[in-house]
Amino acid sequence: MGIVHHANYVRFLEEARVVWMDEHDRPYREYAAEGLHFATTAVELRYLRTSAFDDVLAITTWLEWVRGASLRMAYEIHRGGDLVARGATEHAMVDLSGRVRRIPPERRAVLLTRCG
């Protein structure tokens, strides 16, 4: 069809979240090395325009909130000056067995300073 399949936008959000963590908290691989992961518990996407195979997309990402064991990221996807999509994802911190764990206090403190 020449347009980006809607499911690919979920991948775009995941990549944007990992980049955001690298730039504003710590590399995600450091959480993983400690046996901790942010499991996705919810995804919201509102598609406003299509994008094509060769379009350059820019994703603005921010942390909306952080709680004891979870956080919510929000996103806007732009193509040039056009808003293509808006989205949000929610994540719970889990250990390697999938059990919910509290975000370590020092990490939570850093994340709280990044909300907005």
ZINORCOR-V538591 format. One record per residue. RES is the residue in one letter. D_LAST is the distance of its C-alpha to the last C-alpha in Angstrom with 1 decimal. Layout:
BEGIN
res:d_last
RES:D_LAST
RES:D_LAST
END
This chain:
BEGIN
res:d_last
M:37.3
G:35.6
I:32.1
V:29.4
H:29.9
H:27.1
A:26.9
N:26.0
Y:22.5
V:21.7
R:22.9
F:20.8
L:17.6
E:19.0
E:19.7
A:16.4
R:14.8
V:17.5
V:17.0
W:13.2
M:14.5
D:17.2
E:15.3
H:12.4
D:14.1
R:17.8
P:20.0
Y:20.3
R:24.0
E:23.7
Y:22.3
A:25.2
A:27.7
E:27.0
G:27.6
L:24.1
H:22.3
F:19.3
A:21.4
T:20.1
T:20.5
A:19.3
V:18.9
E:18.3
L:19.3
R:20.4
Y:22.8
L:23.2
R:25.6
T:27.7
S:27.6
A:30.7
F:31.8
D:31.6
D:28.4
V:25.8
L:22.4
A:19.1
I:16.1
T:12.5
T:10.4
W:6.8
L:6.2
E:5.6
W:7.6
V:10.4
R:13.8
G:17.1
A:18.1
S:15.6
L:12.2
R:10.8
M:10.0
A:9.9
Y:12.1
E:14.1
I:17.5
H:19.5
R:23.1
G:23.8
G:22.6
D:22.6
L:19.8
V:21.5
A:19.3
R:16.0
G:15.3
A:13.5
T:14.9
E:15.1
H:16.8
A:18.9
M:20.1
V:23.8
D:26.8
L:29.6
S:31.4
G:28.4
R:27.9
V:24.4
R:23.5
R:21.0
I:18.5
P:20.2
P:19.1
E:18.6
R:16.4
R:14.4
A:14.0
V:12.8
L:10.3
L:9.0
T:8.5
R:6.4
C:3.7
G:0.0
END
